[in-house]
């Protein structure tokens, strides 16, 4: 079983937004993987890179740390729009914050509530606790790709992307056993997310819907 054995709780975006993002995911599939890759929104690099899990800055953003045997890779390039790029960067940090809670064995981490809000925060806490209560964690590498971002006014954004969990696996903290089961279609997940920019300028993930095994994300 790959490292996300159950779906992240599906939460309702507005109907129009959900349909729009799903359409983006379908378009990505028709183009093939590798197109529209987005990476390191604040690195200036044109090549796909992975924002560091330990990103922090002078604005009081919490430091996020990962163990040496786990890694998230976010494949996206700058869009040329500063607002979209900021939303994409914070979307990646939202993902990292949930995984950090799993690694730390606690949902009281600073980053979890910093990058997530509302229904997405509640779902993230529930999701992380599934690991924590079973004394599970994960190891390996998870890849995030085929990003699309749409703005709605000054403080709302919708981001869709895929994940590839074929190289990441559940690990039992008590025994150290890693569940290296074969990869299936369920290792690929389509995410539709809604973000809201708060008063401090942080793009918090507020809503999220996931579709495990989505055809749009299959290799």
N, CA, C and O of each residue as an XYZ file, in Angstrom:
876
protein
N       0.855     -1.198      0.000
C       0.000      0.000      0.000
C       0.883      1.238      0.000
O       1.797      1.350      0.818
N       0.617      2.175     -0.916
C       1.393      3.404     -0.963
C       1.065      4.287      0.228
O       0.154      3.987      1.000
N       1.807      5.375      0.374
C       1.816      6.060      1.652
C       0.533      6.820      1.979
O       0.374      7.251      3.121
N      -0.375      7.002      1.047
C      -1.672      7.599      1.365
C      -2.741      6.550      1.079
O      -3.334      6.542      0.000
N      -2.987      5.662      2.049
C      -3.877      4.534      1.801
C      -5.341      4.892      1.693
O      -6.126      4.108      1.161
N      -5.730      6.058      2.183
C      -7.121      6.478      2.103
C      -7.187      7.890      1.566
O      -6.215      8.641      1.649
N      -8.321      8.249      1.022
C      -8.492      9.579      0.459
C      -8.452     10.647      1.531
O      -8.966     10.464      2.634
N      -7.836     11.762      1.193
C      -7.991     12.954      2.023
C      -9.460     13.317      1.968
O     -10.068     13.245      0.900
N     -10.041     13.701      3.079
C     -11.474     13.979      3.133
C     -11.877     14.961      2.047
O     -11.282     16.031      1.922
N     -12.870     14.609      1.275
C     -13.344     15.473      0.201
C     -14.189     16.597      0.783
O     -15.124     16.360      1.548
N     -13.844     17.822      0.407
C     -14.561     18.989      0.906
C     -15.101     19.779     -0.273
O     -14.490     19.810     -1.341
N     -16.234     20.410     -0.079
C     -16.922     21.060     -1.195
C     -16.337     22.425     -1.517
O     -16.336     23.328     -0.681
N     -15.838     22.564     -2.748
C     -15.584     23.883     -3.301
C     -16.914     24.358     -3.876
O     -17.888     23.606     -3.866
N     -16.971     25.581     -4.372
C     -18.180     25.965     -5.077
C     -18.304     25.081     -6.308
O     -17.293     24.629     -6.845
N     -19.509     24.830     -6.758
C     -19.718     23.930     -7.892
C     -18.960     24.407     -9.121
O     -18.341     23.609     -9.826
N     -19.012     25.710     -9.376
C     -18.338     26.252    -10.561
C     -16.843     26.060    -10.483
O     -16.210     25.694    -11.474
N     -16.266     26.302     -9.312
C     -14.818     26.168     -9.154
C     -14.390     24.727     -9.312
O     -13.390     24.447     -9.973
N     -15.134     23.802     -8.714
C     -14.790     22.389     -8.795
C     -14.833     21.905    -10.234
O     -13.952     21.164    -10.670
N     -15.859     22.324    -10.978
C     -15.971     21.914    -12.370
C     -14.838     22.495    -13.202
O     -14.289     21.825    -14.077
N     -14.492     23.749    -12.923
C     -13.422     24.406    -13.661
C     -12.091     23.714    -13.441
O     -11.332     23.494    -14.385
N     -11.805     23.367    -12.170
C     -10.536     22.724    -11.857
C     -10.478     21.324    -12.419
O      -9.422     20.893    -12.882
N     -11.584     20.600    -12.394
C     -11.613     19.261    -12.955
C     -11.326     19.316    -14.449
O     -10.645     18.447    -14.994
N     -11.848     20.337    -15.097
C     -11.594     20.496    -16.523
C     -10.130     20.752    -16.776
O      -9.570     20.256    -17.754
N      -9.494     21.529    -15.896
C      -8.054     21.779    -16.040
C      -7.290     20.483    -15.951
O      -6.355     20.258    -16.721
N      -7.670     19.630    -15.027
C      -6.982     18.359    -14.862
C      -7.117     17.503    -16.092
O      -6.165     16.826    -16.481
N      -8.292     17.516    -16.722
C      -8.496     16.737    -17.932
C      -7.645     17.269    -19.066
O      -7.094     16.500    -19.853
N      -7.536     18.600    -19.151
C      -6.708     19.201    -20.192
C      -5.263     18.788    -20.029
O      -4.587     18.502    -21.018
N      -4.771     18.751    -18.788
C      -3.385     18.369    -18.534
C      -3.133     16.973    -19.047
O      -2.083     16.701    -19.628
N      -4.091     16.080    -18.838
C      -3.920     14.697    -19.236
C      -3.752     14.591    -20.736
O      -2.945     13.796    -21.219
N      -4.517     15.393    -21.485
C      -4.447     15.321    -22.930
C      -3.125     15.857    -23.456
O      -2.682     15.468    -24.537
N      -2.490     16.750    -22.697
C      -1.213     17.313    -23.120
C      -0.064     16.364    -22.817
O       0.981     16.419    -23.465
N      -0.256     15.501    -21.840
C       0.806     14.594    -21.452
C       1.615     15.156    -20.314
O       1.649     16.369    -20.109
N       2.267     14.288    -19.572
C       3.029     14.716    -18.418
C       4.251     15.492    -18.854
O       4.804     15.272    -19.932
N       4.667     16.425    -17.973
C       5.857     17.218    -18.254
C       5.495     18.607    -18.765
O       6.287     19.539    -18.618
N       4.298     18.768    -19.370
C       3.877     20.095    -19.797
C       3.292     20.850    -18.620
O       2.782     20.247    -17.676
N       3.368     22.179    -18.678
C       2.823     23.031    -17.615
C       3.413     22.727    -16.258
O       2.749     22.952    -15.245
N       4.628     22.226    -16.194
C       5.258     21.997    -14.905
C       5.592     23.325    -14.263
O       5.970     24.290    -14.927
N       5.441     23.345    -12.966
C       5.641     24.569    -12.208
C       6.637     24.253    -11.111
O       6.432     23.268    -10.402
N       7.666     24.993    -10.928
C       8.590     24.622     -9.870
C       9.203     25.808     -9.193
O       9.518     26.802     -9.847
N       9.381     25.731     -7.894
C      10.049     26.757     -7.115
C       9.593     28.152     -7.426
O      10.323     28.916     -8.057
N       8.401     28.502     -6.998
C       7.814     29.782     -7.386
C       8.681     30.969     -7.034
O       8.569     32.011     -7.679
N       9.545     30.854     -6.032
C      10.365     32.001     -5.680
C      11.852     31.745     -5.873
O      12.685     32.354     -5.202
N      12.185     30.839     -6.794
C      13.595     30.571     -7.046
C      14.099     31.275     -8.292
O      15.296     31.533     -8.419
N      13.194     31.587     -9.215
C      13.610     32.206    -10.459
C      14.143     31.211    -11.457
O      14.502     31.597    -12.569
N      14.209     29.953    -11.104
C      14.735     28.926    -11.999
C      13.676     28.494    -12.990
O      12.502     28.391    -12.635
N      14.074     28.238    -14.232
C      13.139     27.738    -15.227
C      13.043     26.224    -15.178
O      12.117     25.647    -15.747
N      13.970     25.580    -14.519
C      13.951     24.126    -14.425
C      13.115     23.685    -13.247
O      13.056     24.382    -12.234
N      12.453     22.512    -13.363
C      11.671     22.013    -12.233
C      12.560     21.798    -11.015
O      13.602     21.149    -11.104
N      12.149     22.339     -9.891
C      12.888     22.156     -8.651
C      11.913     21.858     -7.540
O      10.700     21.956     -7.728
N      12.428     21.498     -6.394
C      11.579     21.184     -5.251
C      11.751     22.225     -4.169
O      12.835     22.337     -3.598
N      10.703     22.999     -3.864
C      10.814     23.932     -2.745
C      11.200     23.177     -1.483
O      10.616     22.138     -1.175
N      12.155     23.681     -0.770
C      12.642     22.979      0.415
C      11.566     22.858      1.477
O      10.825     23.812      1.713
N      11.460     21.683      2.135
C      10.510     21.538      3.231
C      10.813     22.468      4.392
O       9.955     22.673      5.251
N      12.009     23.034      4.442
C      12.393     23.876      5.575
C      12.288     25.367      5.267
O      12.893     26.196      5.948
N      11.502     25.704      4.218
C      11.367     27.105      3.825
C      10.827     27.955      4.978
O       9.864     27.577      5.645
N      11.457     29.101      5.198
C      10.964     30.073      6.175
C      11.446     31.443      5.735
O      12.367     31.533      4.923
N      10.849     32.512      6.246
C      11.317     33.832      5.880
C      11.075     34.815      7.016
O      10.612     34.442      8.094
N      11.398     36.076      6.753
C      11.347     37.083      7.804
C       9.925     37.480      8.180
O       9.725     38.217      9.146
N       8.932     37.000      7.426
C       7.546     37.366      7.692
C       6.928     36.513      8.798
O       5.718     36.559      9.020
N       7.758     35.738      9.489
C       7.259     34.919     10.579
C       6.729     33.572     10.154
O       6.038     32.901     10.921
N       7.047     33.171      8.937
C       6.601     31.862      8.478
C       7.325     30.762      9.249
O       8.544     30.820      9.413
N       6.586     29.761      9.721
C       7.222     28.692     10.499
C       8.122     27.812      9.643
O       7.842     27.567      8.470
N       9.192     27.349     10.241
C      10.095     26.437      9.554
C       9.479     25.048      9.520
O       8.950     24.572     10.525
N       9.548     24.396      8.358
C       9.029     23.042      8.193
C      10.201     22.102      7.964
O      11.037     22.346      7.093
N      10.264     21.043      8.731
C      11.372     20.097      8.608
C      10.853     18.703      8.304
O       9.808     18.286      8.803
N      11.608     17.994      7.476
C      11.305     16.606      7.121
C      12.448     15.713      7.586
O      13.584     16.175      7.695
N      12.168     14.439      7.864
C      13.252     13.488      8.134
C      14.042     13.236      6.855
O      13.568     13.536      5.759
N      15.222     12.697      6.992
C      16.115     12.517      5.841
C      15.615     11.474      4.849
O      16.058     11.460      3.701
N      14.705     10.605      5.267
C      14.249      9.527      4.374
C      12.915      9.830      3.697
O      12.289      8.926      3.142
N      12.468     11.090      3.732
C      11.206     11.461      3.086
C      11.364     12.790      2.353
O      12.067     13.689      2.815
N      10.704     12.899      1.212
C      10.871     14.097      0.386
C       9.633     14.325     -0.467
O       9.097     13.384     -1.052
N       9.177     15.575     -0.542
C       8.159     15.994     -1.493
C       8.831     16.800     -2.598
O       9.639     17.687     -2.320
N       8.504     16.499     -3.836
C       9.053     17.219     -4.988
C       7.902     17.910     -5.705
O       6.948     17.260     -6.133
N       7.994     19.228     -5.833
C       6.938     20.017     -6.472
C       7.447     20.506     -7.829
O       8.374     21.313     -7.895
N       6.847     20.020     -8.891
C       7.298     20.372    -10.233
C       6.428     21.497    -10.791
O       5.358     21.264    -11.353
N       6.918     22.714    -10.618
C       6.222     23.843    -11.229
C       7.175     24.996    -11.487
O       8.171     25.176    -10.785
N       6.845     25.775    -12.515
C       7.637     26.933    -12.901
C       6.854     28.204    -12.589
O       5.641     28.159    -12.386
N       7.540     29.318    -12.552
C       6.869     30.595    -12.363
C       5.903     30.862    -13.522
O       6.194     30.555    -14.678
N       4.765     31.434    -13.188
C       3.770     31.757    -14.204
C       3.998     33.124    -14.818
O       3.482     33.420    -15.895
N       4.780     33.969    -14.127
C       4.949     35.348    -14.560
C       4.001     36.292    -13.860
O       4.111     37.509    -14.005
N       3.064     35.737    -13.096
C       2.116     36.529    -12.313
C       2.481     36.347    -10.839
O       2.404     35.238    -10.311
N       2.877     37.431    -10.181
C       3.367     37.341     -8.801
C       2.315     36.766     -7.851
O       2.654     36.025     -6.928
N       1.059     37.098     -8.067
C      -0.003     36.605     -7.186
C      -0.196     35.111     -7.359
O      -0.314     34.379     -6.377
N      -0.230     34.655     -8.602
C      -0.357     33.219     -8.862
C       0.841     32.452     -8.303
O       0.689     31.374     -7.727
N       2.026     33.018     -8.480
C       3.238     32.340     -7.997
C       3.226     32.204     -6.484
O       3.650     31.181     -5.946
N       2.739     33.238     -5.793
C       2.665     33.183     -4.334
C       1.664     32.124     -3.882
O       1.914     31.404     -2.916
N       0.532     32.029     -4.579
C      -0.471     31.022     -4.239
C       0.079     29.614     -4.449
O      -0.168     28.723     -3.636
N       0.818     29.413     -5.526
C       1.405     28.101     -5.803
C       2.435     27.722     -4.738
O       2.469     26.580     -4.279
N       3.270     28.681     -4.352
C       4.292     28.408     -3.340
C       3.655     28.034     -2.004
O       4.105     27.097     -1.343
N       2.610     28.760     -1.603
C       1.955     28.463     -0.334
C       1.146     27.171     -0.410
O       0.967     26.487      0.598
N       0.662     26.841     -1.595
C      -0.024     25.559     -1.774
C       0.931     24.400     -1.499
O       0.560     23.417     -0.858
N       2.158     24.526     -1.986
C       3.165     23.488     -1.731
C       3.494     23.403     -0.247
O       3.668     22.308      0.288
N       3.579     24.548      0.418
C       3.890     24.547      1.842
C       2.735     23.983      2.671
O       2.950     23.439      3.754
N       1.520     24.114      2.162
C       0.373     23.489      2.817
C       0.535     21.975      2.822
O       0.301     21.321      3.839
N       0.934     21.425      1.684
C       1.176     19.976      1.591
C       2.268     19.562      2.568
O       2.125     18.582      3.299
N       3.354     20.317      2.571
C       4.462     19.996      3.471
C       4.055     20.070      4.938
O       4.529     19.285      5.759
N       3.170     21.020      5.265
C       2.775     21.180      6.661
C       1.991     19.977      7.172
O       2.126     19.591      8.333
N       1.176     19.385      6.307
C       0.421     18.192      6.703
C       1.372     17.023      6.930
O       1.233     16.279      7.901
N       2.332     16.869      6.034
C       3.290     15.776      6.199
C       4.176     15.980      7.421
O       4.527     15.015      8.100
N       4.540     17.227      7.704
C       5.339     17.482      8.896
C       4.600     17.038     10.153
O       5.210     16.486     11.068
N       3.290     17.276     10.204
C       2.500     16.838     11.357
C       2.573     15.326     11.525
O       2.658     14.817     12.643
N       2.538     14.614     10.398
C       2.664     13.152     10.443
C       4.033     12.761     10.984
O       4.136     11.894     11.851
N       5.080     13.397     10.475
C       6.439     13.075     10.923
C       6.644     13.395     12.402
O       7.300     12.646     13.126
N       6.076     14.513     12.837
C       6.239     14.946     14.225
C       5.343     14.160     15.181
O       5.571     14.155     16.391
N       4.323     13.494     14.631
C       3.385     12.773     15.487
C       2.513     13.699     16.293
O       2.089     13.367     17.400
N       2.238     14.897     15.718
C       1.447     15.895     16.436
C       0.745     16.818     15.452
O       1.327     17.220     14.445
N      -0.503     17.153     15.745
C      -1.229     18.106     14.908
C      -1.166     19.518     15.494
O      -1.887     20.413     15.051
N      -0.311     19.706     16.478
C      -0.137     21.017     17.098
C       1.050     21.787     16.527
O       1.520     22.745     17.141
N       1.535     21.381     15.368
C       2.661     22.081     14.756
C       2.226     23.472     14.301
O       1.056     23.691     13.985
N       3.158     24.397     14.270
C       2.843     25.773     13.884
C       2.426     25.871     12.422
O       1.529     26.642     12.079
N       3.074     25.091     11.560
C       2.833     25.222     10.125
C       1.451     24.736      9.701
O       0.882     25.259      8.743
N       0.907     23.746     10.397
C      -0.369     23.161      9.981
C      -1.482     24.207      9.966
O      -2.245     24.288      9.003
N      -1.576     24.997     11.012
C      -2.590     26.037     11.077
C      -2.199     27.313     10.368
O      -3.031     28.195     10.159
N      -0.940     27.414      9.999
C      -0.447     28.592      9.299
C      -0.811     28.537      7.816
O      -1.183     29.553      7.229
N      -0.705     27.354      7.212
C      -0.934     27.198      5.777
C      -2.277     26.574      5.431
O      -2.604     26.427      4.254
N      -3.067     26.200      6.450
C      -4.377     25.599      6.213
C      -5.414     26.282      7.085
O      -5.103     26.736      8.187
N      -6.639     26.357      6.598
C      -7.713     27.020      7.342
C      -9.047     26.345      7.048
O      -9.182     25.565      6.105
N     -10.014     26.668      7.877
C     -11.395     26.248      7.656
C     -11.504     24.725      7.468
O     -10.898     23.957      8.216
N     -12.281     24.300      6.465
C     -12.537     22.871      6.276
C     -11.267     22.093      5.944
O     -11.121     20.938      6.345
N     -10.357     22.717      5.221
C      -9.120     22.025      4.871
C      -8.268     21.760      6.103
O      -7.607     20.725      6.187
N      -8.275     22.681      7.056
C      -7.520     22.465      8.286
C      -8.117     21.303      9.072
O      -7.388     20.440      9.560
N      -9.437     21.281      9.193
C     -10.087     20.183      9.913
C      -9.794     18.844      9.249
O      -9.506     17.856      9.925
N      -9.869     18.817      7.912
C      -9.592     17.582      7.189
C      -8.135     17.163      7.332
O      -7.835     15.975      7.446
N      -7.228     18.142      7.325
C      -5.803     17.840      7.461
C      -5.492     17.256      8.831
O      -4.686     16.333      8.947
N      -6.121     17.783      9.857
C      -5.926     17.258     11.212
C      -6.421     15.816     11.291
O      -5.728     14.944     11.816
N      -7.626     15.569     10.765
C      -8.191     14.216     10.765
C      -7.288     13.257      9.998
O      -7.046     12.129     10.428
N      -6.797     13.727      8.856
C      -5.943     12.904      8.004
C      -4.634     12.549      8.702
O      -4.227     11.387      8.712
N      -3.982     13.542      9.280
C      -2.715     13.300      9.971
C      -2.911     12.350     11.155
O      -2.060     11.502     11.425
N      -4.032     12.497     11.852
C      -4.290     11.637     13.014
C      -4.456     10.175     12.630
O      -4.222      9.290     13.454
N      -4.857      9.909     11.390
C      -4.958      8.517     10.938
C      -3.584      7.850     10.986
O      -3.458      6.682     11.354
N      -2.581      8.599     10.617
C      -1.207      8.091     10.714
C      -0.756      8.021     12.165
O      -0.267      6.994     12.635
N      -0.932      9.131     12.857
C      -0.423      9.249     14.224
C      -1.014      8.187     15.143
O      -0.292      7.572     15.927
N      -2.317      7.970     15.050
C      -2.977      7.001     15.928
C      -2.567      5.558     15.647
O      -2.709      4.688     16.506
N      -2.061      5.310     14.447
C      -1.587      3.969     14.096
C      -0.073      3.836     14.244
O       0.496      2.789     13.936
N       0.579      4.904     14.718
C       2.048      4.949     14.811
C       2.696      4.716     13.450
O       3.719      4.040     13.335
N       2.072      5.296     12.420
C       2.602      5.191     11.066
C       3.257      6.491     10.637
O       2.969      7.556     11.182
N       4.133      6.394      9.664
C       4.704      7.537      8.983
C       4.883      7.129      7.528
O       4.326      6.112      7.113
N       5.634      7.878      6.745
C       5.927      7.437      5.390
C       7.368      7.778      5.030
O       7.973      8.682      5.607
N       7.901      7.042      4.069
C       9.267      7.243      3.600
C       9.266      7.253      2.075
O       8.323      6.785      1.437
N      10.340      7.796      1.504
C      10.462      7.828      0.054
C      10.231      9.216     -0.509
O      10.514     10.222      0.141
N       9.712      9.258     -1.727
C       9.530     10.524     -2.434
C       8.150     10.594     -3.066
O       7.709      9.646     -3.716
N       7.475     11.711     -2.876
C       6.193     11.964     -3.527
C       6.350     13.149     -4.463
O       6.891     14.187     -4.082
N       5.877     12.987     -5.680
C       6.022     14.017     -6.709
C       4.676     14.692     -6.969
O       3.651     14.022     -7.089
N       4.688     16.028     -7.054
C       3.494     16.804     -7.361
C       3.714     17.528     -8.690
O       4.758     18.148     -8.892
N       2.743     17.452     -9.591
C       2.983     17.913    -10.957
C       1.668     18.326    -11.622
O       0.598     18.227    -11.021
N       1.765     18.793    -12.880
C       0.621     19.228    -13.684
C      -0.234     20.263    -12.945
O      -1.434     20.071    -12.748
N       0.397     21.340    -12.550
C      -0.288     22.401    -11.805
C      -1.065     23.345    -12.722
O      -0.632     23.653    -13.833
N      -2.213     23.792    -12.236
C      -2.997     24.860    -12.858
C      -3.454     25.787    -11.734
O      -3.831     25.326    -10.657
N      -3.420     27.082    -11.989
C      -3.864     28.042    -10.976
C      -4.745     29.095    -11.619
O      -4.440     29.609    -12.696
N      -5.850     29.413    -10.942
C      -6.791     30.430    -11.404
C      -7.107     31.360    -10.243
O      -7.341     30.904     -9.124
N      -7.113     32.677    -10.507
C      -7.437     33.650     -9.473
C      -8.899     34.051     -9.568
O      -9.484     34.082    -10.650
N      -9.483     34.359     -8.402
C     -10.852     34.857     -8.341
C     -10.859     36.065     -7.414
O     -10.914     35.918     -6.193
N     -10.805     37.245     -7.990
C     -10.674     38.450     -7.183
C      -9.271     38.581     -6.621
O      -8.330     37.977     -7.136
N      -9.131     39.368     -5.565
C      -7.807     39.641     -5.004
C      -7.353     38.602     -3.984
O      -6.155     38.457     -3.742
N      -8.293     37.882     -3.385
C      -7.928     37.039     -2.244
C      -8.359     35.578     -2.344
O      -8.353     34.861     -1.343
N      -8.730     35.138     -3.531
C      -9.092     33.739     -3.701
C      -8.367     33.156     -4.902
O      -8.191     33.818     -5.924
N      -7.953     31.916     -4.761
C      -7.280     31.221     -5.854
C      -7.700     29.758     -5.849
O      -8.029     29.191     -4.807
N      -7.684     29.171     -7.016
C      -7.992     27.749     -7.153
C      -6.802     27.075     -7.819
O      -6.345     27.507     -8.877
N      -6.303     26.014     -7.192
C      -5.121     25.311     -7.687
C      -5.460     23.835     -7.848
O      -6.000     23.210     -6.935
N      -5.141     23.285     -9.011
C      -5.311     21.861     -9.246
C      -3.960     21.252     -9.587
O      -3.139     21.886    -10.250
N      -3.727     20.030     -9.138
C      -2.453     19.364     -9.396
C      -2.607     17.868     -9.157
O      -3.595     17.409     -8.583
N      -1.607     17.121     -9.613
C      -1.574     15.673     -9.429
C      -0.449     15.296     -8.472
O       0.509     16.048     -8.290
N      -0.582     14.130     -7.871
C       0.526     13.584     -7.091
C       0.844     12.171     -7.564
O      -0.036     11.425     -7.993
N       2.114     11.829     -7.475
C       2.619     10.498     -7.820
C       3.239      9.915     -6.564
O       4.312     10.347     -6.144
N       2.571      8.933     -5.959
C       3.034      8.326     -4.709
C       3.693      6.969     -4.928
O       3.845      6.185     -3.991
N       4.085      6.696     -6.182
C       4.620      5.370     -6.505
C       5.958      5.079     -5.844
O       6.375      3.924     -5.758
N       6.637      6.135     -5.373
C       7.940      5.936     -4.736
C       7.928      6.296     -3.256
O       8.982      6.527     -2.664
N       6.740      6.346     -2.655
C       6.650      6.616     -1.215
C       5.779      5.548     -0.566
O       4.822      5.063     -1.169
N       6.124      5.182      0.682
C       5.499      4.025      1.313
C       5.251      4.252      2.801
O       5.946      5.025      3.461
N       4.244      3.556      3.300
C       3.930      3.588      4.723
C       5.032      2.883      5.516
O       5.533      1.834      5.110
N       5.399      3.477      6.651
C       6.374      2.861      7.547
C       5.796      2.800      8.951
O       5.273      3.791      9.462
N       5.895      1.642      9.565
C       5.448      1.454     10.940
C       6.536      1.966     11.877
O       7.648      1.436     11.887
N       6.222      2.994     12.665
C       7.231      3.574     13.553
C       7.700      2.580     14.619
O       8.859      2.606     15.031
N       6.807      1.721     15.055
C       7.158      0.791     16.135
C       8.099     -0.311     15.664
O       9.066     -0.647     16.347
N       7.812     -0.863     14.504
C       8.612     -1.985     14.009
C       9.659     -1.577     12.985
O      10.615     -2.313     12.743
N       9.480     -0.407     12.382
C      10.386      0.034     11.326
C      10.096     -0.612      9.985
O      10.826     -0.382      9.021
N       9.049     -1.415      9.906
C       8.716     -2.118      8.671
C       8.135     -1.168      7.646
O       7.266     -0.355      7.961
N       8.621     -1.274      6.407
C       8.139     -0.456      5.300
C       7.274     -1.324      4.394
O       7.687     -2.414      3.998
N       6.090     -0.852      4.068
C       5.147     -1.608      3.250
C       5.417     -1.337      1.772
O       4.817     -0.438      1.183
N       6.307     -2.103      1.183
C       6.703     -1.908     -0.215
C       5.821     -2.724     -1.161
O       6.308     -3.637     -1.828
N       4.550     -2.406     -1.222
C       3.652     -3.125     -2.115
C       3.731     -2.553     -3.527
O       4.153     -1.410     -3.695
N       3.340     -3.311     -4.536
C       3.426     -2.850     -5.927
C       2.576     -1.607     -6.180
O       1.558     -1.389     -5.524
N       3.010     -0.808     -7.131
C       2.295      0.406     -7.499
C       1.051      0.067     -8.312
O       1.086     -0.797     -9.189
N      -0.049      0.756     -8.013
C      -1.286      0.616     -8.780
C      -1.752      2.008     -9.212
O      -1.098      3.010     -8.922
N      -2.875      2.056     -9.900
C      -3.438      3.341    -10.339
C      -3.746      4.251     -9.162
O      -3.772      5.473     -9.312
N      -3.978      3.672     -7.999
C      -4.320      4.472     -6.826
C      -3.141      5.261     -6.270
O      -3.310      6.055     -5.344
N      -1.951      5.054     -6.823
C      -0.796      5.841     -6.396
C      -0.832      7.247     -6.985
O      -0.013      8.091     -6.622
N      -1.777      7.505     -7.892
C      -1.864      8.805     -8.561
C      -3.166      9.491     -8.162
O      -4.247      8.908     -8.249
N      -3.040     10.746     -7.721
C      -4.185     11.454     -7.153
C      -4.315     12.842     -7.788
O      -3.323     13.543     -7.986
N      -5.551     13.220     -8.101
C      -5.850     14.569     -8.584
C      -6.407     15.384     -7.431
O      -7.331     14.946     -6.746
N      -5.845     16.573     -7.213
C      -6.295     17.461     -6.138
C      -6.880     18.740     -6.726
O      -6.267     19.364     -7.592
N      -8.057     19.130     -6.259
C      -8.664     20.426     -6.549
C      -8.720     21.200     -5.239
O      -9.344     20.746     -4.281
N      -8.083     22.351     -5.186
C      -7.995     23.095     -3.929
C      -8.430     24.542     -4.091
O      -8.279     25.142     -5.155
N      -8.973     25.085     -3.011
C      -9.325     26.503     -2.957
C      -8.500     27.179     -1.882
O      -8.435     26.697     -0.751
N      -7.866     28.296     -2.226
C      -7.013     29.022     -1.289
C      -7.570     30.423     -1.041
O      -8.161     31.039     -1.928
N      -7.371     30.904      0.165
C      -7.772     32.257      0.539
C      -6.577     32.999      1.117
O      -5.878     32.475      1.984
N      -6.342     34.215      0.641
C      -5.229     35.011      1.168
C      -5.687     35.743      2.422
O      -6.653     36.505      2.393
N      -4.972     35.497      3.538
C      -5.375     36.124      4.799
C      -4.776     37.523      4.942
O      -4.106     38.018      4.035
N      -5.026     38.148      6.082
C      -4.590     39.529      6.298
C      -3.076     39.683      6.294
O      -2.562     40.775      6.052
N      -2.358     38.592      6.560
C      -0.894     38.622      6.556
C      -0.304     38.301      5.189
O       0.916     38.253      5.034
N      -1.163     38.083      4.200
C      -0.688     37.805      2.858
C      -0.365     36.345      2.596
O       0.220     36.022      1.562
N      -0.734     35.453      3.513
C      -0.480     34.026      3.344
C      -1.654     33.379      2.618
O      -2.807     33.567      3.006
N      -1.365     32.623      1.574
C      -2.394     31.897      0.854
C      -2.652     30.576      1.579
O      -1.874     29.629      1.456
N      -3.742     30.522      2.328
C      -4.086     29.332      3.095
C      -5.017     28.432      2.297
O      -5.985     28.899      1.698
N      -4.719     27.147      2.295
C      -5.619     26.182      1.674
C      -6.846     26.040      2.566
O      -6.735     25.645      3.727
N      -8.022     26.366      2.017
C      -9.253     26.369      2.809
C     -10.202     25.233      2.426
O     -11.004     24.786      3.246
N     -10.108     24.772      1.185
C     -10.953     23.677      0.705
C     -10.130     22.750     -0.169
O      -9.214     23.193     -0.861
N     -10.455     21.465     -0.140
C      -9.721     20.509     -0.961
C     -10.593     19.309     -1.300
O     -11.326     18.789     -0.458
N     -10.495     18.883     -2.553
C     -11.170     17.671     -3.012
C     -10.121     16.816     -3.700
O      -9.356     17.323     -4.520
N     -10.067     15.523     -3.381
C      -9.087     14.643     -4.002
C      -9.782     13.496     -4.728
O     -10.844     13.030     -4.315
N      -9.161     13.053     -5.818
C      -9.691     11.953     -6.616
C      -8.570     10.947     -6.846
O      -7.768     11.093     -7.768
N      -8.526      9.932     -6.000
C      -7.467      8.919     -6.093
C      -7.718      8.021     -7.301
O      -8.840      7.580     -7.549
N      -6.645      7.763     -8.043
C      -6.763      6.936     -9.234
C      -7.282      7.682    -10.454
O      -7.663      7.066    -11.450
N      -7.296      9.019    -10.375
C      -7.834      9.820    -11.477
C      -7.057      9.561    -12.773
O      -5.827      9.508    -12.767
N      -7.779      9.401    -13.874
C      -7.152      9.129    -15.157
C      -6.259     10.276    -15.601
O      -5.252     10.056    -16.274
N      -6.624     11.507    -15.225
C      -5.849     12.679    -15.634
C      -4.419     12.650    -15.111
O      -3.543     13.318    -15.659
N      -4.179     11.878    -14.054
C      -2.863     11.858    -13.412
C      -2.054     10.594    -13.715
O      -0.916     10.467    -13.264
N      -2.626      9.671    -14.464
C      -1.953      8.415    -14.735
C      -0.795      8.601    -15.711
O      -0.884      9.433    -16.614
N       0.287      7.843    -15.547
C       1.421      7.946    -16.477
C       1.084      7.353    -17.848
O       1.926      7.358    -18.746
